[in-house]
Amino acid sequence: MRKATLLIGILLLIAGLTSNVWASGASKEEVVAKCQEAAKMIQEKGIDAGIKAIGSKEGPFVWKDTYVFLMDLDGKMLAHPMSPQLTERKDLLQTKNTDGKMIFVDFIKLANEKGSGWVDYMWPKPGQEKPAEKSTYIYRVPGTQYLVGAGIYK
């Protein structure tokens, strides 16, 4: 009985440690690195390869609790692994968050003016309705008319 109790305790400890690893969210540093990695891939392999890799839910640009998306500088979503329906929308630039902020316009403006940086706004977490604070890193793919982005909830 004592061995069984000890074994259960060890298993619970391992499960607790493992769940903390999986529960941790992406860091700002990871978001920046993944966006730069996606941009490099687009530069080296082309936009079609970028759309395929970034648009895949099982691809290399979906990790922890976030993902990379790809847009052109005209406001068209080219790849979004979690909401592929965004690639079909024609009015994406008119999309406002709950505070009335036109976030996709802000993404493009930042990419054009600075090349990279963070945009803060309110957006519901996946599967939730209530908006939460979110910060998205935008990175213009050098030498192209594309930007990649990835966000983290605060």
N, CA, C and O atoms as a GROMACS GRO file, in nm:
protein
  616
    1MET      N    1   0.083  -0.120   0.000
    1MET     CA    2   0.000   0.000   0.000
    1MET      C    3   0.087   0.125   0.000
    1MET      O    4   0.056   0.223  -0.068
    2ARG      N    5   0.194   0.122   0.076
    2ARG     CA    6   0.281   0.238   0.085
    2ARG      C    7   0.349   0.267  -0.049
    2ARG      O    8   0.365   0.383  -0.087
    3LYS      N    9   0.390   0.159  -0.120
    3LYS     CA   10   0.452   0.176  -0.251
    3LYS      C   11   0.353   0.235  -0.350
    3LYS      O   12   0.389   0.319  -0.433
    4ALA      N   13   0.229   0.192  -0.342
    4ALA     CA   14   0.126   0.242  -0.433
    4ALA      C   15   0.103   0.392  -0.408
    4ALA      O   16   0.089   0.469  -0.503
    5THR      N   17   0.098   0.431  -0.283
    5THR     CA   18   0.079   0.572  -0.249
    5THR      C   19   0.196   0.656  -0.299
    5THR      O   20   0.177   0.764  -0.353
    6LEU      N   21   0.318   0.603  -0.281
    6LEU     CA   22   0.437   0.672  -0.329
    6LEU      C   23   0.434   0.685  -0.481
    6LEU      O   24   0.466   0.791  -0.536
    7LEU      N   25   0.397   0.577  -0.549
    7LEU     CA   26   0.390   0.578  -0.694
    7LEU      C   27   0.287   0.679  -0.744
    7LEU      O   28   0.313   0.753  -0.839
    8ILE      N   29   0.172   0.684  -0.681
    8ILE     CA   30   0.068   0.780  -0.718
    8ILE      C   31   0.119   0.922  -0.698
    8ILE      O   32   0.095   1.010  -0.781
    9GLY      N   33   0.187   0.946  -0.587
    9GLY     CA   34   0.243   1.078  -0.560
    9GLY      C   35   0.343   1.121  -0.665
    9GLY      O   36   0.343   1.236  -0.709
   10ILE      N   37   0.430   1.029  -0.706
   10ILE     CA   38   0.529   1.059  -0.809
   10ILE      C   39   0.460   1.089  -0.942
   10ILE      O   40   0.497   1.183  -1.012
   11LEU      N   41   0.360   1.008  -0.977
   11LEU     CA   42   0.286   1.030  -1.102
   11LEU      C   43   0.214   1.165  -1.102
   11LEU      O   44   0.212   1.234  -1.204
   12LEU      N   45   0.156   1.203  -0.988
   12LEU     CA   46   0.090   1.332  -0.979
   12LEU      C   47   0.190   1.447  -0.992
   12LEU      O   48   0.160   1.548  -1.055
   13LEU      N   49   0.307   1.431  -0.933
   13LEU     CA   50   0.411   1.532  -0.944
   13LEU      C   51   0.456   1.548  -1.088
   13LEU      O   52   0.468   1.660  -1.137
   14ILE      N   53   0.480   1.437  -1.157
   14ILE     CA   54   0.520   1.442  -1.298
   14ILE      C   55   0.410   1.506  -1.382
   14ILE      O   56   0.438   1.590  -1.468
   15ALA      N   57   0.286   1.468  -1.358
   15ALA     CA   58   0.174   1.526  -1.433
   15ALA      C   59   0.164   1.676  -1.409
   15ALA      O   60   0.138   1.752  -1.502
   16GLY      N   61   0.185   1.718  -1.288
   16GLY     CA   62   0.180   1.861  -1.255
   16GLY      C   63   0.291   1.938  -1.324
   16GLY      O   64   0.267   2.047  -1.377
   17LEU      N   65   0.411   1.884  -1.325
   17LEU     CA   66   0.522   1.951  -1.392
   17LEU      C   67   0.501   1.957  -1.542
   17LEU      O   68   0.528   2.059  -1.605
   18THR      N   69   0.452   1.848  -1.599
   18THR     CA   70   0.426   1.844  -1.743
   18THR      C   71   0.317   1.943  -1.782
   18THR      O   72   0.330   2.012  -1.883
   19SER      N   73   0.211   1.950  -1.704
   19SER     CA   74   0.102   2.040  -1.740
   19SER      C   75   0.146   2.186  -1.732
   19SER      O   76   0.096   2.270  -1.807
   20ASN      N   77   0.240   2.218  -1.643
   20ASN     CA   78   0.290   2.356  -1.636
   20ASN      C   79   0.369   2.392  -1.761
   20ASN      O   80   0.364   2.506  -1.807
   21VAL      N   81   0.443   2.294  -1.817
   21VAL     CA   82   0.518   2.319  -1.939
   21VAL      C   83   0.420   2.348  -2.053
   21VAL      O   84   0.439   2.443  -2.128
   22TRP      N   85   0.316   2.267  -2.065
   22TRP     CA   86   0.220   2.284  -2.174
   22TRP      C   87   0.133   2.407  -2.152
   22TRP      O   88   0.087   2.468  -2.248
   23ALA      N   89   0.108   2.444  -2.029
   23ALA     CA   90   0.019   2.556  -2.001
   23ALA      C   91   0.086   2.691  -2.022
   23ALA      O   92   0.018   2.792  -2.037
   24SER      N   93   0.219   2.692  -2.024
   24SER     CA   94   0.287   2.821  -2.036
   24SER      C   95   0.266   2.878  -2.176
   24SER      O   96   0.268   2.806  -2.276
   25GLY      N   97   0.246   3.007  -2.180
   25GLY     CA   98   0.223   3.073  -2.306
   25GLY      C   99   0.354   3.113  -2.374
   25GLY      O  100   0.461   3.109  -2.313
   26ALA      N  101   0.342   3.150  -2.499
   26ALA     CA  102   0.458   3.196  -2.574
   26ALA      C  103   0.508   3.328  -2.517
   26ALA      O  104   0.430   3.409  -2.466
   27SER      N  105   0.638   3.348  -2.524
   27SER     CA  106   0.698   3.473  -2.478
   27SER      C  107   0.710   3.570  -2.595
   27SER      O  108   0.699   3.531  -2.711
   28LYS      N  109   0.731   3.697  -2.563
   28LYS     CA  110   0.751   3.797  -2.668
   28LYS      C  111   0.872   3.762  -2.754
   28LYS      O  112   0.870   3.781  -2.875
   29GLU      N  113   0.977   3.710  -2.691
   29GLU     CA  114   1.097   3.673  -2.765
   29GLU      C  115   1.068   3.560  -2.864
   29GLU      O  116   1.118   3.562  -2.977
   30GLU      N  117   0.989   3.463  -2.822
   30GLU     CA  118   0.953   3.353  -2.912
   30GLU      C  119   0.869   3.403  -3.029
   30GLU      O  120   0.887   3.359  -3.143
   31VAL      N  121   0.778   3.494  -3.002
   31VAL     CA  122   0.692   3.550  -3.106
   31VAL      C  123   0.778   3.622  -3.212
   31VAL      O  124   0.759   3.602  -3.331
   32VAL      N  125   0.871   3.704  -3.167
   32VAL     CA  126   0.959   3.776  -3.259
   32VAL      C  127   1.040   3.676  -3.343
   32VAL      O  128   1.052   3.691  -3.464
   33ALA      N  129   1.097   3.576  -3.277
   33ALA     CA  130   1.180   3.476  -3.346
   33ALA      C  131   1.098   3.399  -3.451
   33ALA      O  132   1.146   3.377  -3.562
   34LYS      N  133   0.977   3.359  -3.416
   34LYS     CA  134   0.893   3.284  -3.511
   34LYS      C  135   0.853   3.370  -3.630
   34LYS      O  136   0.850   3.321  -3.743
   35CYS      N  137   0.823   3.497  -3.606
   35CYS     CA  138   0.788   3.587  -3.717
   35CYS      C  139   0.908   3.605  -3.810
   35CYS      O  140   0.893   3.603  -3.932
   36GLN      N  141   1.026   3.621  -3.753
   36GLN     CA  142   1.146   3.636  -3.835
   36GLN      C  143   1.176   3.507  -3.912
   36GLN      O  144   1.220   3.512  -4.027
   37GLU      N  145   1.153   3.393  -3.848
   37GLU     CA  146   1.171   3.263  -3.915
   37GLU      C  147   1.074   3.248  -4.032
   37GLU      O  148   1.112   3.202  -4.139
   38ALA      N  149   0.949   3.288  -4.012
   38ALA     CA  150   0.849   3.280  -4.119
   38ALA      C  151   0.887   3.373  -4.234
   38ALA      O  152   0.876   3.335  -4.350
   39ALA      N  153   0.933   3.494  -4.202
   39ALA     CA  154   0.974   3.589  -4.305
   39ALA      C  155   1.092   3.534  -4.386
   39ALA      O  156   1.094   3.547  -4.509
   40LYS      N  157   1.187   3.476  -4.319
   40LYS     CA  158   1.304   3.419  -4.386
   40LYS      C  159   1.262   3.306  -4.481
   40LYS      O  160   1.314   3.295  -4.592
   41MET      N  161   1.168   3.223  -4.435
   41MET     CA  162   1.120   3.114  -4.518
   41MET      C  163   1.052   3.169  -4.645
   41MET      O  164   1.072   3.115  -4.754
   42ILE      N  165   0.973   3.275  -4.630
   42ILE     CA  166   0.906   3.336  -4.745
   42ILE      C  167   1.010   3.393  -4.843
   42ILE      O  168   0.996   3.377  -4.964
   43GLN      N  169   1.112   3.457  -4.790
   43GLN     CA  170   1.217   3.513  -4.875
   43GLN      C  171   1.292   3.403  -4.951
   43GLN      O  172   1.326   3.420  -5.068
   44GLU      N  173   1.317   3.291  -4.885
   44GLU     CA  174   1.397   3.184  -4.945
   44GLU      C  175   1.315   3.090  -5.033
   44GLU      O  176   1.364   3.044  -5.137
   45LYS      N  177   1.191   3.061  -4.993
   45LYS     CA  178   1.112   2.959  -5.065
   45LYS      C  179   0.994   3.016  -5.143
   45LYS      O  180   0.934   2.945  -5.223
   46GLY      N  181   0.962   3.143  -5.120
   46GLY     CA  182   0.854   3.205  -5.194
   46GLY      C  183   0.723   3.212  -5.118
   46GLY      O  184   0.705   3.146  -5.016
   47ILE      N  185   0.632   3.294  -5.171
   47ILE     CA  186   0.506   3.320  -5.103
   47ILE      C  187   0.416   3.197  -5.098
   47ILE      O  188   0.347   3.176  -4.998
   48ASP      N  189   0.416   3.115  -5.202
   48ASP     CA  190   0.330   2.996  -5.201
   48ASP      C  191   0.370   2.900  -5.089
   48ASP      O  192   0.285   2.843  -5.021
   49ALA      N  193   0.500   2.882  -5.069
   49ALA     CA  194   0.548   2.797  -4.960
   49ALA      C  195   0.511   2.858  -4.825
   49ALA      O  196   0.476   2.786  -4.731
   50GLY      N  197   0.518   2.992  -4.817
   50GLY     CA  198   0.481   3.060  -4.693
   50GLY      C  199   0.334   3.043  -4.661
   50GLY      O  200   0.298   3.015  -4.546
   51ILE      N  201   0.249   3.058  -4.760
   51ILE     CA  202   0.105   3.040  -4.740
   51ILE      C  203   0.075   2.899  -4.691
   51ILE      O  204  -0.005   2.880  -4.599
   52LYS      N  205   0.138   2.802  -4.753
   52LYS     CA  206   0.115   2.662  -4.714
   52LYS      C  207   0.161   2.634  -4.571
   52LYS      O  208   0.086   2.576  -4.492
   53ALA      N  209   0.282   2.674  -4.538
   53ALA     CA  210   0.336   2.645  -4.404
   53ALA      C  211   0.264   2.723  -4.295
   53ALA      O  212   0.231   2.667  -4.191
   54ILE      N  213   0.240   2.852  -4.318
   54ILE     CA  214   0.178   2.936  -4.216
   54ILE      C  215   0.030   2.902  -4.201
   54ILE      O  216  -0.025   2.913  -4.091
   55GLY      N  217  -0.034   2.863  -4.309
   55GLY     CA  218  -0.176   2.831  -4.303
   55GLY      C  219  -0.210   2.696  -4.242
   55GLY      O  220  -0.328   2.667  -4.220
   56SER      N  221  -0.111   2.614  -4.216
   56SER     CA  222  -0.133   2.480  -4.162
   56SER      C  223  -0.142   2.480  -4.009
   56SER      O  224  -0.052   2.528  -3.941
   57LYS      N  225  -0.251   2.426  -3.958
   57LYS     CA  226  -0.267   2.415  -3.812
   57LYS      C  227  -0.160   2.326  -3.749
   57LYS      O  228  -0.125   2.344  -3.632
   58GLU      N  229  -0.111   2.232  -3.827
   58GLU     CA  230  -0.008   2.139  -3.777
   58GLU      C  231   0.132   2.182  -3.820
   58GLU      O  232   0.228   2.108  -3.801
   59GLY      N  233   0.144   2.300  -3.877
   59GLY     CA  234   0.271   2.347  -3.930
   59GLY      C  235   0.366   2.401  -3.824
   59GLY      O  236   0.334   2.403  -3.705
   60PRO      N  237   0.483   2.444  -3.869
   60PRO     CA  238   0.587   2.490  -3.777
   60PRO      C  239   0.561   2.626  -3.713
   60PRO      O  240   0.635   2.668  -3.624
   61PHE      N  241   0.456   2.694  -3.758
   61PHE     CA  242   0.430   2.828  -3.706
   61PHE      C  243   0.310   2.835  -3.613
   61PHE      O  244   0.253   2.942  -3.590
   62VAL      N  245   0.271   2.719  -3.561
   62VAL     CA  246   0.170   2.710  -3.456
   62VAL      C  247   0.240   2.644  -3.338
   62VAL      O  248   0.288   2.531  -3.350
   63TRP      N  249   0.246   2.712  -3.225
   63TRP     CA  250   0.315   2.657  -3.108
   63TRP      C  251   0.252   2.714  -2.982
   63TRP      O  252   0.188   2.820  -2.985
   64LYS      N  253   0.270   2.643  -2.874
   64LYS     CA  254   0.215   2.681  -2.744
   64LYS      C  255   0.073   2.734  -2.759
   64LYS      O  256  -0.017   2.660  -2.800
   65ASP      N  257   0.052   2.863  -2.727
   65ASP     CA  258  -0.083   2.919  -2.732
   65ASP      C  259  -0.096   3.025  -2.842
   65ASP      O  260  -0.184   3.111  -2.834
   66THR      N  261  -0.009   3.020  -2.944
   66THR     CA  262  -0.015   3.122  -3.049
   66THR      C  263   0.025   3.066  -3.184
   66THR      O  264   0.050   2.947  -3.199
   67TYR      N  265   0.030   3.154  -3.284
   67TYR     CA  266   0.054   3.114  -3.422
   67TYR      C  267   0.094   3.238  -3.502
   67TYR      O  268   0.070   3.352  -3.460
   68VAL      N  269   0.156   3.215  -3.616
   68VAL     CA  270   0.190   3.323  -3.709
   68VAL      C  271   0.081   3.331  -3.815
   68VAL      O  272   0.027   3.228  -3.857
   69PHE      N  273   0.048   3.452  -3.858
   69PHE     CA  274  -0.042   3.472  -3.971
   69PHE      C  275   0.032   3.553  -4.077
   69PHE      O  276   0.137   3.612  -4.048
   70LEU      N  277  -0.021   3.557  -4.199
   70LEU     CA  278   0.043   3.623  -4.311
   70LEU      C  279  -0.058   3.709  -4.386
   70LEU      O  280  -0.166   3.662  -4.421
   71MET      N  281  -0.023   3.835  -4.409
   71MET     CA  282  -0.107   3.929  -4.484
   71MET      C  283  -0.024   4.000  -4.589
   71MET      O  284   0.099   4.005  -4.581
   72ASP      N  285  -0.094   4.054  -4.691
   72ASP     CA  286  -0.024   4.145  -4.781
   72ASP      C  287  -0.051   4.288  -4.734
   72ASP      O  288  -0.137   4.311  -4.649
   73LEU      N  289   0.022   4.383  -4.789
   73LEU     CA  290   0.011   4.521  -4.742
   73LEU      C  291  -0.112   4.594  -4.796
   73LEU      O  292  -0.135   4.711  -4.765
   74ASP      N  293  -0.192   4.523  -4.876
   74ASP     CA  294  -0.321   4.577  -4.920
   74ASP      C  295  -0.433   4.535  -4.824
   74ASP      O  296  -0.547   4.577  -4.840
   75GLY      N  297  -0.399   4.454  -4.724
   75GLY     CA  298  -0.498   4.414  -4.624
   75GLY      C  299  -0.561   4.279  -4.646
   75GLY      O  300  -0.658   4.246  -4.578
   76LYS      N  301  -0.510   4.200  -4.739
   76LYS     CA  302  -0.566   4.066  -4.761
   76LYS      C  303  -0.493   3.965  -4.672
   76LYS      O  304  -0.370   3.958  -4.671
   77MET      N  305  -0.572   3.888  -4.598
   77MET     CA  306  -0.516   3.780  -4.518
   77MET      C  307  -0.483   3.665  -4.614
   77MET      O  308  -0.571   3.614  -4.683
   78LEU      N  309  -0.358   3.625  -4.618
   78LEU     CA  310  -0.315   3.519  -4.709
   78LEU      C  311  -0.310   3.384  -4.640
   78LEU      O  312  -0.333   3.281  -4.704
   79ALA      N  313  -0.279   3.382  -4.510
   79ALA     CA  314  -0.273   3.255  -4.436
   79ALA      C  315  -0.300   3.281  -4.289
   79ALA      O  316  -0.240   3.369  -4.227
   80HIS      N  317  -0.391   3.202  -4.234
   80HIS     CA  318  -0.425   3.210  -4.092
   80HIS      C  319  -0.462   3.070  -4.047
   80HIS      O  320  -0.569   3.020  -4.083
   81PRO      N  321  -0.375   3.005  -3.968
   81PRO     CA  322  -0.399   2.865  -3.934
   81PRO      C  323  -0.522   2.840  -3.846
   81PRO      O  324  -0.580   2.732  -3.851
   82MET      N  325  -0.563   2.937  -3.766
   82MET     CA  326  -0.674   2.917  -3.673
   82MET      C  327  -0.807   2.968  -3.727
   82MET      O  328  -0.913   2.919  -3.688
   83SER      N  329  -0.802   3.064  -3.816
   83SER     CA  330  -0.924   3.120  -3.876
   83SER      C  331  -0.906   3.133  -4.027
   83SER      O  332  -0.897   3.244  -4.079
   84PRO      N  333  -0.900   3.020  -4.098
   84PRO     CA  334  -0.877   3.027  -4.242
   84PRO      C  335  -0.984   3.105  -4.317
   84PRO      O  336  -0.960   3.152  -4.428
   85GLN      N  337  -1.102   3.120  -4.257
   85GLN     CA  338  -1.209   3.196  -4.322
   85GLN      C  339  -1.170   3.343  -4.340
   85GLN      O  340  -1.229   3.412  -4.424
   86LEU      N  341  -1.072   3.391  -4.264
   86LEU     CA  342  -1.027   3.530  -4.281
   86LEU      C  343  -0.965   3.553  -4.418
   86LEU      O  344  -0.962   3.666  -4.467
   87THR      N  345  -0.914   3.447  -4.481
   87THR     CA  346  -0.853   3.462  -4.614
   87THR      C  347  -0.959   3.488  -4.721
   87THR      O  348  -0.925   3.530  -4.832
   88GLU      N  349  -1.084   3.463  -4.690
   88GLU     CA  350  -1.192   3.482  -4.786
   88GLU      C  351  -1.259   3.619  -4.772
   88GLU      O  352  -1.336   3.658  -4.859
   89ARG      N  353  -1.229   3.691  -4.666
   89ARG     CA  354  -1.296   3.820  -4.642
   89ARG      C  355  -1.238   3.930  -4.726
   89ARG      O  356  -1.116   3.943  -4.739
   90LYS      N  357  -1.325   4.010  -4.782
   90LYS     CA  358  -1.284   4.124  -4.863
   90LYS      C  359  -1.279   4.253  -4.782
   90LYS      O  360  -1.214   4.349  -4.823
   91ASP      N  361  -1.345   4.255  -4.668
   91ASP     CA  362  -1.357   4.377  -4.587
   91ASP      C  363  -1.273   4.373  -4.460
   91ASP      O  364  -1.309   4.435  -4.360
   92LEU      N  365  -1.164   4.302  -4.465
   92LEU     CA  366  -1.081   4.286  -4.345
   92LEU      C  367  -1.034   4.419  -4.288
   92LEU      O  368  -1.023   4.434  -4.166
   93LEU      N  369  -1.005   4.514  -4.373
   93LEU     CA  370  -0.956   4.643  -4.324
   93LEU      C  371  -1.064   4.720  -4.248
   93LEU      O  372  -1.031   4.812  -4.174
   94GLN      N  373  -1.188   4.684  -4.264
   94GLN     CA  374  -1.298   4.749  -4.192
   94GLN      C  375  -1.326   4.682  -4.058
   94GLN      O  376  -1.409   4.730  -3.981
   95THR      N  377  -1.258   4.572  -4.029
   95THR     CA  378  -1.280   4.497  -3.905
   95THR      C  379  -1.232   4.578  -3.786
   95THR      O  380  -1.118   4.626  -3.782
   96LYS      N  381  -1.320   4.593  -3.688
   96LYS     CA  382  -1.287   4.665  -3.565
   96LYS      C  383  -1.293   4.570  -3.448
   96LYS      O  384  -1.370   4.473  -3.448
   97ASN      N  385  -1.211   4.597  -3.347
   97ASN     CA  386  -1.222   4.520  -3.224
   97ASN      C  387  -1.334   4.581  -3.141
   97ASN      O  388  -1.403   4.672  -3.187
   98THR      N  389  -1.353   4.533  -3.020
   98THR     CA  390  -1.464   4.580  -2.936
   98THR      C  391  -1.449   4.726  -2.895
   98THR      O  392  -1.547   4.790  -2.856
   99ASP      N  393  -1.327   4.780  -2.903
   99ASP     CA  394  -1.303   4.921  -2.870
   99ASP      C  395  -1.313   5.011  -2.993
   99ASP      O  396  -1.290   5.132  -2.983
  100GLY      N  397  -1.347   4.954  -3.108
  100GLY     CA  398  -1.358   5.032  -3.230
  100GLY      C  399  -1.226   5.053  -3.302
  100GLY      O  400  -1.219   5.130  -3.398
  101LYS      N  401  -1.120   4.986  -3.256
  101LYS     CA  402  -0.988   5.001  -3.317
  101LYS      C  403  -0.982   4.913  -3.443
  101LYS      O  404  -1.019   4.796  -3.440
  102MET      N  405  -0.936   4.972  -3.552
  102MET     CA  406  -0.923   4.899  -3.678
  102MET      C  407  -0.785   4.834  -3.682
  102MET      O  408  -0.690   4.888  -3.738
  103ILE      N  409  -0.776   4.716  -3.620
  103ILE     CA  410  -0.646   4.655  -3.594
  103ILE      C  411  -0.569   4.618  -3.719
  103ILE      O  412  -0.447   4.631  -3.722
  104PHE      N  413  -0.637   4.572  -3.824
  104PHE     CA  414  -0.564   4.532  -3.944
  104PHE      C  415  -0.505   4.654  -4.015
  104PHE      O  416  -0.398   4.645  -4.075
  105VAL      N  417  -0.573   4.766  -4.008
  105VAL     CA  418  -0.519   4.892  -4.060
  105VAL      C  419  -0.394   4.929  -3.979
  105VAL      O  420  -0.294   4.973  -4.035
  106ASP      N  421  -0.402   4.911  -3.848
  106ASP     CA  422  -0.287   4.940  -3.762
  106ASP      C  423  -0.167   4.850  -3.794
  106ASP      O  424  -0.053   4.894  -3.792
  107PHE      N  425  -0.196   4.722  -3.824
  107PHE     CA  426  -0.088   4.628  -3.859
  107PHE      C  427  -0.015   4.677  -3.984
  107PHE      O  428   0.108   4.680  -3.988
  108ILE      N  429  -0.091   4.714  -4.087
  108ILE     CA  430  -0.032   4.757  -4.214
  108ILE      C  431   0.043   4.889  -4.197
  108ILE      O  432   0.152   4.906  -4.252
  109LYS      N  433  -0.014   4.981  -4.123
  109LYS     CA  434   0.050   5.110  -4.100
  109LYS      C  435   0.186   5.090  -4.031
  109LYS      O  436   0.285   5.151  -4.070
  110LEU      N  437   0.189   5.005  -3.930
  110LEU     CA  438   0.314   4.977  -3.860
  110LEU      C  439   0.416   4.914  -3.954
  110LEU      O  440   0.533   4.954  -3.955
  111ALA      N  441   0.374   4.816  -4.032
  111ALA     CA  442   0.465   4.748  -4.126
  111ALA      C  443   0.523   4.847  -4.226
  111ALA      O  444   0.642   4.842  -4.257
  112ASN      N  445   0.439   4.938  -4.277
  112ASN     CA  446   0.485   5.036  -4.376
  112ASN      C  447   0.576   5.143  -4.315
  112ASN      O  448   0.674   5.183  -4.376
  113GLU      N  449   0.542   5.188  -4.195
  113GLU     CA  450   0.616   5.300  -4.136
  113GLU      C  451   0.742   5.259  -4.060
  113GLU      O  452   0.844   5.327  -4.069
  114LYS      N  453   0.735   5.148  -3.987
  114LYS     CA  454   0.848   5.110  -3.902
  114LYS      C  455   0.910   4.976  -3.940
  114LYS      O  456   1.025   4.949  -3.905
  115GLY      N  457   0.836   4.893  -4.010
  115GLY     CA  458   0.888   4.761  -4.048
  115GLY      C  459   0.856   4.653  -3.948
  115GLY      O  460   0.833   4.538  -3.985
  116SER      N  461   0.854   4.689  -3.820
  116SER     CA  462   0.819   4.591  -3.716
  116SER      C  463   0.782   4.663  -3.587
  116SER      O  464   0.816   4.780  -3.566
  117GLY      N  465   0.712   4.590  -3.502
  117GLY     CA  466   0.673   4.646  -3.373
  117GLY      C  467   0.548   4.577  -3.319
  117GLY      O  468   0.498   4.481  -3.377
  118TRP      N  469   0.500   4.628  -3.208
  118TRP     CA  470   0.388   4.568  -3.137
  118TRP      C  471   0.263   4.656  -3.147
  118TRP      O  472   0.271   4.779  -3.143
  119VAL      N  473   0.148   4.591  -3.160
  119VAL     CA  474   0.019   4.658  -3.159
  119VAL      C  475  -0.062   4.598  -3.044
  119VAL      O  476  -0.082   4.477  -3.036
  120ASP      N  477  -0.108   4.685  -2.954
  120ASP     CA  478  -0.190   4.641  -2.840
  120ASP      C  479  -0.337   4.668  -2.868
  120ASP      O  480  -0.373   4.772  -2.923
  121TYR      N  481  -0.422   4.573  -2.831
  121TYR     CA  482  -0.566   4.586  -2.854
  121TYR      C  483  -0.640   4.482  -2.772
  121TYR      O  484  -0.579   4.398  -2.706
  122MET      N  485  -0.770   4.488  -2.776
  122MET     CA  486  -0.856   4.390  -2.708
  122MET      C  487  -0.911   4.292  -2.811
  122MET      O  488  -0.957   4.333  -2.918
  123TRP      N  489  -0.907   4.163  -2.779
  123TRP     CA  490  -0.957   4.060  -2.870
  123TRP      C  491  -0.992   3.936  -2.788
  123TRP      O  492  -0.919   3.901  -2.695
  124PRO      N  493  -1.102   3.870  -2.819
  124PRO     CA  494  -1.139   3.750  -2.742
  124PRO      C  495  -1.038   3.637  -2.761
  124PRO      O  496  -0.987   3.616  -2.872
  125LYS      N  497  -1.010   3.566  -2.655
  125LYS     CA  498  -0.927   3.446  -2.666
  125LYS      C  499  -1.007   3.340  -2.741
  125LYS      O  500  -1.130   3.341  -2.738
  126PRO      N  501  -0.938   3.250  -2.809
  126PRO     CA  502  -1.010   3.144  -2.882
  126PRO      C  503  -1.109   3.071  -2.791
  126PRO      O  504  -1.074   3.028  -2.681
  127GLY      N  505  -1.232   3.058  -2.840
  127GLY     CA  506  -1.335   2.988  -2.765
  127GLY      C  507  -1.405   3.073  -2.660
  127GLY      O  508  -1.494   3.023  -2.590
  128GLN      N  509  -1.367   3.200  -2.648
  128GLN     CA  510  -1.429   3.288  -2.550
  128GLN      C  511  -1.493   3.408  -2.620
  128GLN      O  512  -1.456   3.443  -2.732
  129GLU      N  513  -1.587   3.469  -2.555
  129GLU     CA  514  -1.654   3.587  -2.611
  129GLU      C  515  -1.601   3.717  -2.553
  129GLU      O  516  -1.597   3.820  -2.621
  130LYS      N  517  -1.561   3.714  -2.426
  130LYS     CA  518  -1.514   3.835  -2.359
  130LYS      C  519  -1.375   3.874  -2.410
  130LYS      O  520  -1.284   3.791  -2.410
  131PRO      N  521  -1.359   4.000  -2.454
  131PRO     CA  522  -1.227   4.045  -2.502
  131PRO      C  523  -1.123   4.046  -2.390
  131PRO      O  524  -1.154   4.070  -2.273
  132ALA      N  525  -1.000   4.018  -2.430
  132ALA     CA  526  -0.887   4.020  -2.338
  132ALA      C  527  -0.776   4.104  -2.401
  132ALA      O  528  -0.774   4.124  -2.522
  133GLU      N  529  -0.685   4.153  -2.319
  133GLU     CA  530  -0.572   4.231  -2.370
  133GLU      C  531  -0.482   4.142  -2.453
  133GLU      O  532  -0.442   4.034  -2.410
  134LYS      N  533  -0.450   4.189  -2.572
  134LYS     CA  534  -0.362   4.115  -2.662
  134LYS      C  535  -0.260   4.209  -2.722
  134LYS      O  536  -0.287   4.327  -2.744
  135SER      N  537  -0.142   4.157  -2.746
  135SER     CA  538  -0.035   4.232  -2.809
  135SER      C  539   0.017   4.148  -2.925
  135SER      O  540   0.056   4.033  -2.906
  136THR      N  541   0.018   4.206  -3.045
  136THR     CA  542   0.062   4.133  -3.164
  136THR      C  543   0.187   4.198  -3.222
  136THR      O  544   0.194   4.320  -3.239
  137TYR      N  545   0.284   4.114  -3.250
  137TYR     CA  546   0.408   4.160  -3.313
  137TYR      C  547   0.389   4.153  -3.464
  137TYR      O  548   0.349   4.050  -3.518
  138ILE      N  549   0.419   4.261  -3.532
  138ILE     CA  550   0.409   4.270  -3.676
  138ILE      C  551   0.550   4.284  -3.733
  138ILE      O  552   0.632   4.361  -3.682
  139TYR      N  553   0.578   4.207  -3.838
  139TYR     CA  554   0.710   4.211  -3.901
  139TYR      C  555   0.693   4.211  -4.052
  139TYR      O  556   0.641   4.116  -4.110
  140ARG      N  557   0.738   4.317  -4.115
  140ARG     CA  558   0.730   4.323  -4.261
  140ARG      C  559   0.840   4.236  -4.319
  140ARG      O  560   0.957   4.247  -4.282
  141VAL      N  561   0.800   4.147  -4.411
  141VAL     CA  562   0.897   4.059  -4.475
  141VAL      C  563   0.984   4.148  -4.565
  141VAL      O  564   0.934   4.207  -4.660
  142PRO      N  565   1.114   4.158  -4.534
  142PRO     CA  566   1.202   4.250  -4.609
  142PRO      C  567   1.197   4.226  -4.760
  142PRO      O  568   1.202   4.112  -4.808
  143GLY      N  569   1.187   4.337  -4.833
  143GLY     CA  570   1.188   4.330  -4.979
  143GLY      C  571   1.060   4.281  -5.043
  143GLY      O  572   1.058   4.249  -5.162
  144THR      N  573   0.950   4.275  -4.965
  144THR     CA  574   0.823   4.224  -5.019
  144THR      C  575   0.708   4.317  -4.981
  144THR      O  576   0.728   4.419  -4.914
  145GLN      N  577   0.591   4.280  -5.024
  145GLN     CA  578   0.468   4.351  -4.989
  145GLN      C  579   0.387   4.269  -4.890
  145GLN      O  580   0.264   4.272  -4.891
  146TYR      N  581   0.456   4.195  -4.802
  146TYR     CA  582   0.391   4.106  -4.705
  146TYR      C  583   0.433   4.140  -4.563
  146TYR      O  584   0.539   4.198  -4.539
  147LEU      N  585   0.346   4.103  -4.469
  147LEU     CA  586   0.379   4.110  -4.327
  147LEU      C  587   0.337   3.981  -4.261
  147LEU      O  588   0.241   3.916  -4.303
  148VAL      N  589   0.409   3.945  -4.157
  148VAL     CA  590   0.370   3.834  -4.072
  148VAL      C  591   0.346   3.889  -3.933
  148VAL      O  592   0.401   3.993  -3.896
  149GLY      N  593   0.265   3.820  -3.856
  149GLY     CA  594   0.237   3.863  -3.721
  149GLY      C  595   0.205   3.746  -3.632
  149GLY      O  596   0.164   3.640  -3.680
  150ALA      N  597   0.222   3.765  -3.504
  150ALA     CA  598   0.186   3.666  -3.404
  150ALA      C  599   0.159   3.741  -3.274
  150ALA      O  600   0.227   3.838  -3.242
  151GLY      N  601   0.059   3.696  -3.200
  151GLY     CA  602   0.020   3.768  -3.079
  151GLY      C  603   0.023   3.685  -2.953
  151GLY      O  604   0.025   3.562  -2.956
  152ILE      N  605   0.024   3.757  -2.842
  152ILE     CA  606   0.017   3.695  -2.712
  152ILE      C  607  -0.089   3.769  -2.629
  152ILE      O  608  -0.105   3.891  -2.641
  153TYR      N  609  -0.159   3.694  -2.546
  153TYR     CA  610  -0.255   3.754  -2.455
  153TYR      C  611  -0.182   3.789  -2.327
  153TYR      O  612  -0.093   3.716  -2.282
  154LYS      N  613  -0.220   3.902  -2.269
  154LYS     CA  614  -0.154   3.949  -2.146
  154LYS      C  615  -0.222   3.894  -2.025
  154LYS      O  616  -0.181   3.923  -1.912
   0.00000   0.00000   0.00000
